[in-house]
Amino acid sequence: MKKYFLLQFLVFITLTLNAQNNKVLVTGPDKKLEVTIGLNAQGSLYYNAAYNGKAILEDSPLGLISNVSDFSKNLKFTEKKESAINENYTLNRTKKSNINYQANEITCVYETPKKEKIAIIFRVSNNDIAFKYYLSQNGETARCIIQKELTGFNFPQITTTFLTPQATPMIGWMHTKPSYEEEYVPDEAIGTPSKYKVGYTFPALFHVGNNGWALVSETGVNGLYCGSKLSEGTKDGLYSIAFPEPEENNGTGTANPAISLPGETPWRTLTIGENLKPIVETTVAFDVVKPLYKPGINYKFGRATWSWLEWQDDSVVFEDQKTFIDLSSTLGFELTLIDGNWDKNIGYEKIGELAKYAQSKNVGLCLWYNSNGFWNDAPQTPKNKMSNTTERKKEMAWMQSIGVKGIKVDFFGGDKQETFKLYEDILTDANDYGLAVIFHGCTLPRGWERMYPNFVSSEAVLASENLIFTQEANDNEAYNASLHPFIRNSVASMDFGPVLLNKKHNKNNDGGKIRKTTDIFQIATSVVFQSAIQNFGIAPNNLNDTPDFVINFMKTVPTTWDETLLLDGYPGKYCLIARRNGDKWYIAGINAEKDVKKIKIDLAMLANKNISFYFDEQNRQPKLKQLKLNKKGQVTIEIQPLGGVILTN
């Protein structure tokens, strides 16, 4: 009995101390991930995070400053609410189709000396943290501008970073940046200044020494807020939320978001683990958002041919597009993408003919559009169609009438709230006309695969077009490709445009920039990169100059997945990833290093099964052989330098 009362007394003391210190603890369901939220002596909010008792985030600031209220200091804790979340949902355009989201949620409410209230909502699952701010309406004031968000991510000094810089506004080709197409710097010391000195784009990967890994991003951003980024890091390891630069989008629109009251911010997210597996497999970008409308039709996805990539601008003519429609038909691909200037070089009437011809071949057409507008100098047409509500709806009604399946809209160049409203307007209007949407020259998607049923993918990466433009891109292709599963593609679909089988990047495969990676590397990226529509770089000549088994693989590879698992890898070095479509598994690996990569893997799901093994011989020639795995599903593979492997049942 004495022990019982002593225990009760100790619990009472602990709760009293926590209340006095204004600290709140929330953990994931398995108790390994812990988040503490509290107030310091100045009444300013902070939080920290640990995994398995090891620090991932040290005390990091929270809070908002608006034009009507200051929620950065002199705050008082007033109440908290706790709940458990257990939600099942399905998605057909991401790394996993059936998702069970379990998390613990806590809402902490604070008030200023003027009794103005702010709530912070934290959700903590086994490897993910998501949090957002909720602002109440105070009196008659029903609007505010967020002048500053204090949210920070304060990493220990042992941390190194894998970051890509935000580009300075209105630089680059035809003043189209920022477009999320900068290079990553691997394993860099925290606090190192970025290339352009305006911060870093999401997502951002941090290696916290032996303590673990953390991926920082955001989700749930639509036309009600701006897209954010990370600030420059301090020498102490603090990176903070930063808003767009005022000069983005030709200086039009405001850099600071405005919200109505009551209102909320988007979710800030962290994925945390002792290794990279939770980073690659996370679904947090979709877990905490909801669908915003119902699909206008039952959208179909799949593979597309795309003449522009290898054949470039001169291919956007009637006969060449018929050639690529025929190529899609031969390969069993579902789509063909027709790129810019089709309105001038082919014309609307002839596009109608192409659409009818494609339908006769069981192929759908997708059309390219310029997002402009008035925010850059990109000359390709059609222009001033997607930027204007009236013209956009006319154009989409015409596309619907001839059976066009989707659009690819390019050249946005900014993260302001007005720009996110344009993204949302294009998506919602396109859904009314049964059009799937891909964005290029654009921002990172932030939960859009679940929010918008007709959103497919975005570029937001240094994509395959650069292989045509520079030899440097070819020299670094494997390195860049091995980064994306751990960073960019981990939080959203990525329209990279993979699988370029020409040895030399031009129409006749006899000149231009030289590919350094193997054929198996190329087809492996069809699995390593995730997008529900893949615009592949296969050209008509590849039917004759590439081994049949390579082409036959591409005839059957899916673009939608039911499950994704990281088997092994390290950003910038190599990656081995497993994806499942139905009951068929695809294990794909790529090697960016100079030496052969030898890996022993356990494939329990393929134990005792016959598999097809695609690999590179030492002379870099592609090879296919049949294997039977042992009863444990164990196999040792070798991946050649700048090469790849695929195992499939």
C-alpha positions as CSV (number, residue, x, y, z in Angstrom):
1,M,0.0,0.0,0.0
2,K,2.8,2.4,0.8
3,K,4.4,1.7,-2.6
4,Y,1.0,2.4,-4.3
5,F,0.7,5.8,-2.5
6,L,4.3,6.6,-3.3
7,L,3.8,5.8,-7.0
8,Q,0.7,8.0,-7.0
9,F,2.6,10.8,-5.3
10,L,5.4,10.6,-7.9
11,V,2.9,10.7,-10.8
12,F,1.3,13.8,-9.2
13,I,4.7,15.5,-8.8
14,T,5.6,14.7,-12.4
15,L,2.3,16.1,-13.7
16,T,2.7,19.2,-11.6
17,L,6.2,19.8,-12.8
18,N,5.1,19.3,-16.4
19,A,2.3,21.8,-15.9
20,Q,4.6,24.3,-14.3
21,N,7.1,23.9,-17.1
22,N,4.3,24.0,-19.7
23,K,5.7,20.9,-21.4
24,V,3.6,18.4,-23.3
25,L,4.9,15.0,-24.5
26,V,3.4,13.1,-27.5
27,T,4.7,9.8,-28.8
28,G,4.1,7.6,-31.8
29,P,2.1,4.4,-31.3
30,D,5.2,2.3,-30.8
31,K,6.7,4.9,-28.3
32,K,10.0,5.2,-30.2
33,L,9.4,8.7,-31.6
34,E,8.9,11.3,-29.0
35,V,8.0,15.0,-29.4
36,T,8.0,17.5,-26.6
37,I,6.2,20.9,-26.9
38,G,6.8,23.6,-24.4
39,L,7.1,27.3,-23.5
40,N,10.4,28.9,-22.5
41,A,10.9,31.6,-19.9
42,Q,9.9,34.3,-22.4
43,G,6.7,32.6,-23.2
44,S,7.9,31.5,-26.6
45,L,7.0,28.1,-28.0
46,Y,9.5,25.4,-28.8
47,Y,9.6,21.6,-29.5
48,N,12.1,18.9,-29.9
49,A,12.2,15.3,-31.2
50,A,14.0,12.1,-30.3
51,Y,13.9,8.6,-31.7
52,N,14.8,5.7,-29.5
53,G,16.1,8.1,-27.0
54,K,18.5,9.8,-29.5
55,A,18.1,13.5,-30.3
56,I,17.0,14.3,-33.8
57,L,15.8,17.8,-33.2
58,E,17.1,20.0,-30.4
59,D,14.9,22.7,-29.0
60,S,13.4,24.4,-32.1
61,P,11.2,27.5,-32.2
62,L,7.5,27.6,-33.0
63,G,5.1,30.5,-33.5
64,L,3.6,33.0,-35.9
65,I,3.6,36.7,-36.2
66,S,0.6,38.2,-38.2
67,N,-0.4,41.8,-38.9
68,V,-3.0,41.6,-36.2
69,S,-1.5,39.3,-33.5
70,D,1.9,38.3,-32.3
71,F,2.1,34.6,-31.3
72,S,5.9,34.5,-30.9
73,K,6.2,35.5,-27.2
74,N,4.4,36.1,-23.9
75,L,2.2,33.1,-24.5
76,K,0.3,31.2,-21.9
77,F,-0.7,27.5,-22.1
78,T,-4.4,27.1,-21.6
79,E,-5.5,23.6,-22.6
80,K,-4.8,20.5,-24.5
81,K,-6.8,17.8,-26.3
82,E,-5.6,14.3,-27.2
83,S,-6.9,11.7,-29.5
84,A,-5.7,8.6,-31.4
85,I,-6.0,8.4,-35.2
86,N,-6.6,5.1,-37.0
87,E,-7.5,5.7,-40.6
88,N,-7.6,3.5,-43.7
89,Y,-7.6,5.0,-47.2
90,T,-6.7,4.1,-50.8
91,L,-4.7,5.9,-53.4
92,N,-3.9,4.9,-57.0
93,R,-1.1,7.3,-57.9
94,T,1.6,6.9,-55.2
95,K,4.0,4.4,-53.8
96,K,1.4,2.5,-51.9
97,S,-2.3,1.8,-52.7
98,N,-3.8,0.8,-49.3
99,I,-2.7,2.8,-46.3
100,N,-3.4,2.4,-42.6
101,Y,-2.5,5.7,-40.9
102,Q,-2.1,5.4,-37.1
103,A,-1.0,8.4,-35.1
104,N,-1.4,10.1,-31.8
105,E,-2.7,13.7,-32.0
106,I,-2.4,16.5,-29.5
107,T,-3.9,20.0,-29.8
108,C,-2.2,22.6,-27.5
109,V,-3.9,25.9,-27.1
110,Y,-2.1,29.1,-26.1
111,E,-3.2,32.7,-25.7
112,T,-1.5,36.1,-25.7
113,P,-1.9,38.7,-23.0
114,K,-4.8,40.1,-25.1
115,K,-6.5,36.7,-24.9
116,E,-5.9,36.0,-28.6
117,K,-5.7,32.2,-29.1
118,I,-3.5,30.0,-31.2
119,A,-3.5,26.2,-31.3
120,I,-0.8,23.9,-32.5
121,I,-1.9,20.5,-33.7
122,F,0.7,17.7,-33.6
123,R,0.3,14.3,-35.1
124,V,3.0,11.7,-34.3
125,S,3.0,8.3,-36.0
126,N,5.8,5.7,-35.6
127,N,8.2,7.6,-37.9
128,D,6.4,10.8,-38.9
129,I,5.6,14.1,-37.3
130,A,3.1,16.5,-38.8
131,F,2.0,19.8,-37.2
132,K,0.1,22.9,-38.2
133,Y,-1.1,26.1,-36.6
134,Y,-4.8,27.0,-36.1
135,L,-5.8,30.6,-35.5
136,S,-9.1,31.6,-33.9
137,Q,-11.1,34.6,-34.8
138,N,-10.6,37.3,-32.2
139,G,-13.5,39.7,-32.0
140,E,-14.5,41.1,-35.3
141,T,-11.1,40.6,-36.9
142,A,-11.7,37.8,-39.5
143,R,-8.5,38.1,-41.6
144,C,-4.8,38.3,-41.2
145,I,-1.5,38.3,-43.1
146,I,1.2,36.0,-41.8
147,Q,4.2,38.2,-41.6
148,K,6.6,35.5,-40.3
149,E,6.5,31.9,-39.3
150,L,9.1,31.1,-36.6
151,T,8.9,27.3,-37.1
152,G,12.4,26.0,-37.1
153,F,14.3,22.7,-37.3
154,N,17.4,22.8,-35.0
155,F,19.6,19.9,-35.8
156,P,22.6,18.7,-33.6
157,Q,26.1,19.6,-34.7
158,I,26.8,16.1,-35.9
159,T,24.3,16.5,-38.7
160,T,25.1,16.7,-42.4
161,T,22.7,17.7,-45.1
162,F,21.4,16.7,-48.5
163,L,19.9,19.9,-49.8
164,T,19.0,21.6,-53.1
165,P,19.1,25.4,-53.2
166,Q,16.1,27.6,-54.0
167,A,17.0,29.6,-57.1
168,T,17.0,33.4,-57.2
169,P,13.8,34.7,-58.8
170,M,13.6,35.5,-62.5
171,I,16.9,33.9,-63.5
172,G,17.6,30.9,-65.8
173,W,16.2,30.3,-69.2
174,M,13.7,33.0,-70.2
175,H,13.5,34.1,-66.5
176,T,11.5,31.0,-65.5
177,K,13.1,30.2,-62.2
178,P,12.6,29.1,-59.4
179,S,11.5,25.8,-60.8
180,Y,12.9,23.3,-58.3
181,E,15.6,22.2,-60.8
182,E,18.8,22.8,-58.9
183,E,21.5,20.3,-58.0
184,Y,21.9,18.6,-54.6
185,V,25.0,18.8,-52.5
186,P,25.5,15.5,-50.5
187,D,26.7,15.2,-46.9
188,E,27.4,18.9,-46.4
189,A,28.0,20.5,-43.0
190,I,25.0,22.2,-41.5
191,G,25.0,25.9,-41.9
192,T,26.8,25.9,-45.2
193,P,25.5,28.8,-47.3
194,S,23.4,27.8,-50.3
195,K,24.4,28.5,-53.9
196,Y,21.9,31.4,-54.2
197,K,21.7,32.5,-50.6
198,V,17.9,32.4,-50.5
199,G,17.4,29.1,-48.8
200,Y,16.5,25.6,-49.8
201,T,13.6,23.8,-51.5
202,F,11.5,21.0,-49.9
203,P,12.0,18.2,-49.3
204,A,15.3,18.4,-47.3
205,L,17.2,15.4,-46.0
206,F,19.4,15.5,-42.8
207,H,21.7,12.8,-41.6
208,V,22.0,13.2,-37.8
209,G,25.2,11.1,-37.4
210,N,24.6,7.8,-35.6
211,N,21.3,9.1,-34.2
212,G,19.3,8.7,-37.4
213,W,17.8,10.5,-40.4
214,A,15.2,13.2,-40.9
215,L,13.3,14.4,-44.0
216,V,11.7,17.8,-43.7
217,S,8.9,18.9,-46.0
218,E,5.3,20.3,-46.0
219,T,2.0,19.1,-47.3
220,G,-1.6,20.3,-47.7
221,V,-0.8,23.5,-49.5
222,N,-3.4,24.8,-51.9
223,G,-4.7,28.2,-53.0
224,L,-5.3,29.2,-49.4
225,Y,-1.6,29.6,-48.6
226,C,1.8,30.0,-50.2
227,G,4.5,27.4,-50.7
228,S,7.3,27.6,-48.2
229,K,11.0,26.7,-48.2
230,L,13.8,26.4,-45.7
231,S,15.8,29.4,-44.8
232,E,19.6,29.5,-44.9
233,G,20.9,27.4,-42.0
234,T,22.7,28.9,-39.0
235,K,26.1,27.6,-37.9
236,D,24.2,26.1,-34.9
237,G,22.1,24.0,-37.3
238,L,18.8,25.9,-37.2
239,Y,16.8,26.0,-40.5
240,S,13.5,27.9,-40.4
241,I,10.3,28.2,-42.5
242,A,10.7,31.0,-45.1
243,F,8.1,32.4,-47.5
244,P,8.7,33.1,-51.2
245,E,10.9,35.9,-52.5
246,P,9.0,39.1,-53.4
247,E,10.5,39.1,-56.9
248,E,9.1,35.7,-57.9
249,N,6.6,35.6,-60.7
250,N,7.8,38.8,-62.1
251,G,7.2,40.6,-58.8
252,T,3.4,40.1,-59.0
253,G,1.4,38.9,-56.0
254,T,2.4,39.0,-52.4
255,A,5.1,36.9,-50.8
256,N,3.3,36.6,-47.5
257,P,0.2,34.4,-47.2
258,A,-3.2,35.8,-46.2
259,I,-5.7,33.7,-44.4
260,S,-9.3,34.2,-43.2
261,L,-10.1,33.6,-39.5
262,P,-10.6,31.1,-38.1
263,G,-7.9,29.5,-40.3
264,E,-4.9,27.3,-40.4
265,T,-1.5,26.9,-42.0
266,P,-0.4,23.9,-44.1
267,W,1.2,20.9,-42.3
268,R,5.0,20.9,-41.6
269,T,6.3,17.3,-41.7
270,L,9.3,15.4,-40.5
271,T,10.0,11.7,-41.3
272,I,12.4,10.3,-38.8
273,G,14.2,6.9,-38.5
274,E,17.4,5.2,-37.5
275,N,17.9,4.3,-41.2
276,L,16.6,5.5,-44.6
277,K,13.8,2.9,-44.9
278,P,11.1,5.1,-43.2
279,I,12.2,8.0,-45.4
280,V,11.7,6.2,-48.7
281,E,8.5,4.5,-47.6
282,T,6.7,7.4,-45.8
283,T,3.2,8.4,-46.8
284,V,2.9,11.3,-44.4
285,A,2.4,13.8,-47.3
286,F,-1.0,12.0,-48.0
287,D,-1.9,10.8,-44.5
288,V,-2.8,14.2,-43.1
289,V,-4.7,15.7,-46.0
290,K,-8.1,14.9,-47.5
291,P,-9.6,14.7,-51.0
292,L,-10.9,18.2,-52.0
293,Y,-13.4,16.9,-54.7
294,K,-14.6,13.8,-56.4
295,P,-13.0,12.6,-59.7
296,G,-14.9,13.8,-62.7
297,I,-14.2,10.5,-64.5
298,N,-12.5,7.2,-63.7
299,Y,-9.0,8.4,-64.5
300,K,-6.6,6.0,-66.2
301,F,-2.8,6.2,-66.0
302,G,0.1,4.5,-67.7
303,R,3.0,4.9,-70.1
304,A,3.5,7.5,-72.8
305,T,5.9,8.1,-75.6
306,W,7.2,11.6,-76.0
307,S,8.9,12.7,-79.3
308,W,10.3,16.0,-78.0
309,L,12.9,14.4,-75.6
310,E,15.1,12.8,-78.3
311,W,13.7,14.4,-81.4
312,Q,13.3,17.9,-80.0
313,D,11.2,20.9,-81.3
314,D,11.3,19.9,-85.0
315,S,9.3,16.7,-84.1
316,V,6.2,18.6,-83.2
317,V,4.7,18.1,-86.6
318,F,1.8,15.9,-87.8
319,E,3.7,13.0,-89.3
320,D,6.2,12.7,-86.5
321,Q,3.4,12.6,-84.0
322,K,1.7,9.8,-86.0
323,T,5.1,8.0,-85.7
324,F,5.1,8.2,-82.0
325,I,1.4,7.3,-81.7
326,D,2.4,4.2,-83.7
327,L,5.3,3.6,-81.3
328,S,3.0,3.8,-78.3
329,S,0.6,1.3,-80.0
330,T,3.5,-1.1,-80.8
331,L,4.8,-0.9,-77.2
332,G,1.3,-1.2,-75.7
333,F,1.6,2.2,-74.1
334,E,-1.5,4.0,-73.2
335,L,-0.6,7.6,-74.1
336,T,1.4,9.9,-76.4
337,L,2.5,13.4,-75.2
338,I,2.6,16.2,-77.8
339,D,4.9,19.0,-76.7
340,G,5.0,22.8,-77.2
341,N,4.1,24.8,-80.3
342,W,1.7,22.1,-81.5
343,D,-1.0,24.8,-82.1
344,K,1.3,26.5,-84.6
345,N,3.1,23.5,-86.2
346,I,0.1,21.2,-86.3
347,G,-3.0,23.3,-85.6
348,Y,-6.2,22.6,-83.8
349,E,-7.9,20.8,-86.7
350,K,-5.0,18.5,-87.3
351,I,-4.7,17.8,-83.6
352,G,-8.3,16.6,-83.8
353,E,-7.2,14.2,-86.6
354,L,-4.3,13.0,-84.5
355,A,-6.7,12.3,-81.6
356,K,-9.0,10.3,-83.8
357,Y,-6.0,8.4,-85.2
358,A,-4.6,7.7,-81.7
359,Q,-8.0,6.4,-80.6
360,S,-8.0,3.9,-83.5
361,K,-4.7,2.7,-82.1
362,N,-6.0,2.5,-78.6
363,V,-3.7,5.4,-77.6
364,G,-4.7,8.6,-75.7
365,L,-3.3,12.0,-76.4
366,C,-1.8,14.5,-73.8
367,L,-1.1,18.1,-74.8
368,W,1.5,20.5,-73.6
369,Y,0.6,24.1,-72.5
370,N,2.5,27.2,-71.3
371,S,1.2,28.4,-68.0
372,N,1.8,32.1,-69.0
373,G,0.5,34.7,-68.1
374,F,2.8,37.5,-67.5
375,W,5.5,36.0,-65.2
376,N,8.3,34.9,-67.6
377,D,9.4,35.1,-71.2
378,A,9.0,31.5,-72.2
379,P,7.9,31.7,-75.9
380,Q,6.4,28.3,-76.5
381,T,2.7,28.1,-77.3
382,P,-0.2,27.7,-76.6
383,K,0.1,30.6,-74.2
384,N,-2.5,32.6,-72.3
385,K,-4.8,29.7,-72.2
386,M,-4.2,28.1,-68.8
387,S,-3.7,31.5,-67.0
388,N,-7.2,32.8,-67.8
389,T,-10.4,31.2,-66.5
390,T,-12.5,31.9,-69.5
391,E,-9.9,30.8,-72.1
392,R,-8.9,27.8,-69.9
393,K,-12.5,26.4,-69.8
394,K,-12.9,26.9,-73.6
395,E,-9.7,25.1,-74.2
396,M,-10.6,22.3,-71.9
397,A,-14.0,21.9,-73.4
398,W,-12.4,21.5,-76.9
399,M,-9.9,18.9,-75.6
400,Q,-12.8,17.0,-74.0
401,S,-14.7,17.1,-77.3
402,I,-11.8,15.4,-79.2
403,G,-11.0,12.9,-76.4
404,V,-7.7,14.3,-75.1
405,K,-6.8,12.5,-71.9
406,G,-4.5,15.0,-70.1
407,I,-2.4,18.1,-70.1
408,K,1.2,19.0,-69.2
409,V,1.4,22.7,-68.0
410,D,4.9,24.3,-67.9
411,F,6.8,27.4,-66.6
412,F,5.3,28.6,-63.4
413,G,8.3,30.0,-61.6
414,G,7.1,30.9,-58.1
415,D,5.6,29.7,-54.8
416,K,3.3,32.7,-53.9
417,Q,-0.2,32.2,-52.8
418,E,-1.5,33.5,-56.1
419,T,0.5,30.9,-58.0
420,F,-0.8,28.1,-55.8
421,K,-4.3,29.3,-56.6
422,L,-3.5,29.0,-60.3
423,Y,-2.3,25.4,-59.8
424,E,-5.6,24.7,-58.0
425,D,-7.7,26.4,-60.6
426,I,-6.1,24.4,-63.4
427,L,-6.7,21.2,-61.5
428,T,-10.3,21.8,-60.6
429,D,-11.3,23.0,-64.0
430,A,-9.4,20.1,-65.7
431,N,-11.4,17.7,-63.5
432,D,-14.6,19.2,-64.8
433,Y,-13.5,18.1,-68.3
434,G,-12.0,14.8,-67.4
435,L,-8.4,15.8,-67.9
436,A,-5.4,14.4,-65.9
437,V,-2.7,17.0,-65.1
438,I,1.1,17.0,-65.0
439,F,3.0,20.2,-64.1
440,H,6.5,21.1,-65.3
441,G,8.8,24.0,-64.5
442,C,6.9,24.1,-61.3
443,T,6.8,23.6,-57.5
444,L,6.9,20.5,-55.4
445,P,3.5,18.8,-55.1
446,R,2.4,18.9,-51.5
447,G,-0.1,16.1,-50.8
448,W,-1.8,16.7,-54.2
449,E,-2.1,13.1,-55.2
450,R,-4.7,12.7,-52.4
451,M,-6.2,16.2,-52.5
452,Y,-6.8,16.4,-56.3
453,P,-8.0,13.1,-58.0
454,N,-6.8,14.2,-61.4
455,F,-3.4,15.4,-60.4
456,V,-0.8,12.9,-61.6
457,S,2.8,14.3,-61.2
458,S,5.1,17.2,-61.3
459,E,8.6,17.7,-62.6
460,A,10.2,19.8,-59.8
461,V,13.6,18.0,-60.3
462,L,16.6,18.3,-62.6
463,A,14.9,16.1,-65.1
464,S,15.8,14.1,-68.2
465,E,15.7,17.0,-70.6
466,N,19.0,18.1,-69.2
467,L,20.5,14.9,-70.6
468,I,19.8,16.3,-74.1
469,F,21.2,19.7,-73.2
470,T,24.5,19.1,-71.4
471,Q,27.2,16.4,-71.2
472,E,27.6,17.2,-67.5
473,A,24.1,15.9,-66.9
474,N,25.0,12.6,-68.5
475,D,28.2,12.3,-66.6
476,N,26.2,12.9,-63.3
477,E,23.0,11.0,-64.3
478,A,23.6,8.0,-62.1
479,Y,24.5,10.2,-59.1
480,N,21.4,12.3,-59.4
481,A,19.2,9.3,-60.1
482,S,20.4,7.6,-56.9
483,L,19.3,10.7,-54.8
484,H,15.7,11.0,-55.9
485,P,14.2,7.9,-54.2
486,F,15.5,9.2,-50.8
487,I,14.5,12.9,-51.3
488,R,12.4,14.3,-54.1
489,N,10.4,11.2,-55.0
490,S,9.9,10.2,-51.4
491,V,7.2,12.8,-50.8
492,A,5.5,13.2,-54.2
493,S,5.3,11.7,-57.7
494,M,8.1,12.9,-60.0
495,D,7.7,13.4,-63.7
496,F,11.3,12.8,-64.7
497,G,10.9,11.4,-68.2
498,P,13.1,8.3,-67.7
499,V,14.4,5.5,-69.9
500,L,16.4,7.0,-72.7
501,L,17.8,4.1,-74.7
502,N,19.6,6.0,-77.3
503,K,23.4,5.8,-76.8
504,K,23.7,9.3,-78.2
505,H,21.0,11.8,-77.6
506,N,19.7,12.9,-81.0
507,K,17.1,11.7,-83.5
508,N,19.3,9.2,-85.3
509,N,21.2,8.0,-82.2
510,D,24.4,9.1,-84.0
511,G,25.4,12.4,-82.3
512,G,24.8,14.8,-79.5
513,K,25.4,14.1,-75.8
514,I,26.7,10.7,-74.8
515,R,24.9,8.5,-72.4
516,K,27.2,7.0,-69.7
517,T,24.7,4.6,-68.0
518,T,23.8,1.1,-69.2
519,D,20.5,0.0,-70.8
520,I,19.6,-2.0,-67.6
521,F,20.2,1.2,-65.6
522,Q,17.8,3.0,-67.9
523,I,14.9,0.5,-67.6
524,A,15.5,0.1,-63.9
525,T,14.6,3.8,-63.5
526,S,11.1,3.0,-64.8
527,V,10.7,1.3,-61.4
528,V,13.0,3.4,-59.2
529,F,11.2,6.6,-60.2
530,Q,7.6,6.8,-59.3
531,S,4.9,8.5,-61.3
532,A,1.4,7.2,-62.3
533,I,2.1,8.5,-65.9
534,Q,5.6,7.9,-67.1
535,N,6.7,9.9,-70.1
536,F,9.4,7.6,-71.4
537,G,12.3,8.6,-73.6
538,I,12.1,5.6,-75.9
539,A,12.5,6.4,-79.6
540,P,11.3,4.4,-82.7
541,N,14.9,3.3,-83.5
542,N,15.1,1.5,-80.2
543,L,12.8,-1.2,-81.5
544,N,15.7,-2.3,-83.7
545,D,18.9,-1.2,-81.9
546,T,18.0,-2.4,-78.4
547,P,17.8,-6.1,-77.4
548,D,14.2,-7.5,-77.6
549,F,14.1,-8.5,-73.9
550,V,14.8,-4.8,-72.9
551,I,11.9,-3.6,-75.1
552,N,9.7,-6.4,-73.9
553,F,10.3,-5.4,-70.3
554,M,9.1,-1.9,-71.1
555,K,6.0,-3.3,-72.8
556,T,4.8,-4.7,-69.5
557,V,6.2,-2.5,-66.7
558,P,3.5,-0.8,-64.7
559,T,3.3,2.8,-63.5
560,T,1.1,2.3,-60.4
561,W,2.1,0.5,-57.3
562,D,0.5,-1.3,-54.4
563,E,3.5,-1.4,-52.1
564,T,7.1,0.1,-52.0
565,L,10.0,-1.1,-49.9
566,L,13.5,0.2,-49.6
567,L,16.0,-2.8,-49.6
568,D,19.3,-0.9,-49.5
569,G,21.0,2.2,-50.6
570,Y,22.6,5.6,-49.8
571,P,21.8,8.9,-51.4
572,G,24.1,9.7,-54.3
573,K,25.7,6.2,-54.2
574,Y,23.2,3.5,-54.9
575,C,19.6,2.4,-54.4
576,L,17.8,-0.9,-54.4
577,I,14.0,-0.6,-54.2
578,A,11.1,-3.1,-54.4
579,R,7.7,-2.2,-55.7
580,R,4.6,-4.4,-56.0
581,N,1.8,-4.2,-58.6
582,G,-0.9,-6.8,-57.8
583,D,1.0,-10.0,-57.0
584,K,4.0,-9.1,-59.1
585,W,7.2,-7.7,-57.6
586,Y,9.8,-5.5,-59.3
587,I,13.1,-5.2,-57.5
588,A,15.2,-2.5,-59.2
589,G,18.6,-1.2,-58.4
590,I,21.0,1.4,-59.7
591,N,24.7,2.1,-58.9
592,A,26.3,5.5,-59.1
593,E,29.7,4.5,-57.8
594,K,32.8,3.6,-59.7
595,D,33.1,0.1,-58.3
596,V,30.8,-2.9,-58.6
597,K,28.2,-3.0,-55.8
598,K,27.7,-6.4,-54.3
599,I,24.5,-6.7,-52.2
600,K,23.0,-9.7,-50.4
601,I,19.2,-9.2,-50.1
602,D,16.3,-11.1,-48.5
603,L,13.3,-11.4,-50.8
604,A,11.0,-13.4,-48.6
605,M,8.0,-12.5,-50.9
606,L,9.8,-14.3,-53.8
607,A,11.0,-17.4,-51.8
608,N,11.1,-20.6,-53.9
609,K,9.9,-18.6,-57.0
610,N,11.3,-18.4,-60.5
611,I,12.4,-14.9,-61.3
612,S,13.7,-13.0,-64.3
613,F,17.0,-11.3,-63.6
614,Y,18.1,-8.4,-65.8
615,F,21.7,-7.3,-65.2
616,D,24.8,-5.9,-66.9
617,E,27.7,-8.0,-67.9
618,Q,31.2,-6.7,-67.2
619,N,31.3,-5.4,-70.7
620,R,28.2,-3.3,-69.8
621,Q,26.0,-5.3,-72.2
622,P,22.5,-6.1,-71.0
623,K,21.7,-9.7,-70.0
624,L,18.6,-11.6,-69.0
625,K,18.6,-15.0,-67.2
626,Q,16.2,-17.0,-65.2
627,L,16.8,-17.8,-61.5
628,K,15.0,-19.7,-58.8
629,L,15.4,-18.3,-55.3
630,N,16.0,-20.5,-52.3
631,K,13.4,-21.2,-49.6
632,K,14.4,-18.0,-47.7
633,G,14.4,-15.8,-50.8
634,Q,18.0,-14.9,-50.4
635,V,20.1,-13.8,-53.3
636,T,23.4,-11.9,-53.8
637,I,23.5,-9.5,-56.7
638,E,26.1,-7.3,-58.3
639,I,25.4,-4.0,-59.9
640,Q,28.0,-2.7,-62.3
641,P,29.2,0.9,-62.1
642,L,26.6,3.3,-63.7
643,G,24.6,0.1,-64.2
644,G,21.4,-1.5,-62.9
645,V,19.6,-4.7,-62.0
646,I,15.9,-5.8,-62.1
647,L,14.4,-8.9,-60.5
648,T,10.8,-9.7,-61.2
649,N,8.5,-12.7,-60.8
